[in-house]
C-alpha cells in the first residue's frame, strides 16, 4: 500500500514538474517574449558599444597627450609667429549688390550669390 502511494505521489510530482517546465518554455517562445528578449539584448549591446566608445575616446585623449608631450606641442605658442595671412572683410552695400571680398594681401574676389559657379 505504501509502495503504491509512493509511486503515485512521485508520478504526480513529476507530472506537475514537467507541466510547469513546458508551460514556462512555451511562454518564452511567444512572439511578445521573443521581441522583449531581442530588445533587451539590443540594449545590452548598445551599452557595451557605448562603453567601448568611451574607452576608445579616453585612450585617444591619453595618446594625444603623450604625443603632444613627446613632440613638444603642449607648450605655449611661440609669440614670434606671424599673424594670419589673409583676413577677410566683406565690403558694405545693399543686399543683392556685388560685394567685393578683399584680403590683406590685396587680392580681391567678387562675391555674388546669384552668380553661376
C-alpha positions, -999 to 999 in steps of 0.1 A, spaced: 0 0 0 28 24 9 46 14 -23 16 24 -45 12 57 -26 49 65 -30 48 58 -68 15 77 -73 29 107 -54 62 105 -73 44 104 -107 21 133 -98 51 154 -87 69 145 -120 38 154 -140 35 188 -122 72 195 -127 71 186 -164 39 206 -170 55 237 -153 87 234 -173 68 230 -206 45 260 -199 75 282 -189 92 273 -222 61 280 -242 58 314 -226 94 321 -235 87 313 -272 57 336 -277 63 365 -301 60 391 -274 86 374 -252 109 369 -281 106 406 -290 113 416 -254 144 394 -253 156 409 -286 151 444 -272 170 436 -240 199 421 -260 199 452 -282 200 475 -252 228 455 -237 248 456 -269 242 494 -271 256 498 -235 287 477 -244 292 497 -276 289 530 -256 314 518 -230 338 507 -258 335 542 -275 342 559 -242 373 537 -236 385 545 -271 380 582 -266 399 581 -233 427 561 -249 428 585 -278 430 616 -254 457 599 -234 477 590 -265 473 626 -279 486 639 -246 516 616 -248 524 625 -284 520 662 -276 544 658 -247 570 640 -268 567 664 -298 566 695 -276 532 706 -287 517 711 -253 538 742 -246 527 778 -251 527 790 -287 557 810 -299 549 847 -296 571 855 -326 549 835 -351 535 856 -379 498 867 -378 472 852 -400 480 860 -437 445 865 -450 418 883 -431 386 886 -450 364 917 -449 332 920 -469 326 955 -482 293 973 -474 264 978 -498 228 969 -503 216 933 -504 219 919 -539 248 942 -548 280 926 -560 302 927 -529 339 926 -530 360 904 -507 393 920 -501 422 902 -484 452 918 -467 475 906 -495 455 929 -518 437 901 -538 401 909 -544 373 884 -553 337 891 -564 310 878 -540 277 874 -558 254 846 -546 234 847 -578 264 841 -600 268 807 -616 299 789 -604 
